[in-house]
Amino acid sequence: MLMQSLIRAFVSLLHPRMLALMIWPVALALALWIALAVLFWGRAVAGIDVMLRGTPVVEWMFAVAPLAAIAAHLGWILLALLFVPLVLVTATMIIGVFAMPMMVNHVAERAFPGLARRHGGGAVGSAWSAFVALLWFCALVVVSLPLWLVPPLWPALPALLLGYLNYRVFAYDALAEHASPDELGRILRQDRAPLFALGVAVALAGHVPVLGFFAPLYGGLAFIHYGLARLEALRTAPIEGVAQRVEE
C-alpha cells in the first residue's frame, strides 16, 4: 500500500489545481526564512558555536587538522545546511494546517467517491497535532544536532526527523474528514510503522531534483491516498464474528 500511495500521489501532484496549490506555501516559507536570515544570521551562528563548543565530537574535529577549519565555522555551515529543510518544514506546516482540506476533497472526489465522511477530526485537532509535532521535531533536532556532523548519520538523521514530522502532521489531517473518531484512533494506532515509513519516503523524495520543491504537497497527497485507502479497507473488511457464523 505504501508504494501504491506514493505512485498515486505523484499522479495527483500533476493536476494543475495541485501544482498551483504548491506555489504560495513554499513562497511564503522562503520569504519568511530569508527575512529571518537577514535579521538574525550572525546571532544564530554565534549561538550555535557556543552551544557546540566543548562537545566530544567538536573537540575531536579540532584535533584533526583537515576538520579544524570546518569546526571553526560550524555555526555558519549548519545554518546553511538547515536552510532548505527549514523552508520545507515551514511549507509542510502551512500545508498541513491550511491546505489539507482542499487536497483531501481533491483526492476523495476522484479516487474514493463512495467513501462516507464521518468527521472524526476537526480544525482544533489538526492545529494541536501540528503544534505538538513541531515541538517534538524541534526538540529532537536540538538534541541530535551534534550527531549531524558524523558522516554516517548526516543523511539518515534529517530523513528520520522529517519523516516523523510528515507522519505527525499529515496522518491526522488525511483521515479527519472521513474517519469516525474510533476509526481515526484505530488507524493512527495500528499503522504507526507504515505511516512513519511513508513519512521517511516522502522526506527522501525531497532530495530528488525538481520533485524536492513539491515535497510538502507530495507528502500530503501520499498520506491522503494511504489514509483513505486504509479506511476503505477497514470498512469493507469482514467482521470476524459475523464471518465465522456465515461459514458455519
Secondary structure, 3 states (H helix, E strand, C coil): CHHHHHHHHHHHHCCHHHHHHHHHHHHHHHHHHHHHHHHHHHHHHHHHHHHHCCCHHHHHHHHCHHHHHHHHCHHHHHHHHHHHHHHHHHHHHHHHHHHHHHHHHHHHHHHCCCCCCCCCCCHHHHHHHHHHHHHHHHHHHHHHHHHHHCCCCCCHHHHHHHHHHHHHHHHHHHHHCCCCHHHHHHHHHHCHHHHHHHHHHHHHHCCCCCHHHHHHHHHHHHHHHHHHHHHHHHHHCCCHHHHHHHHC
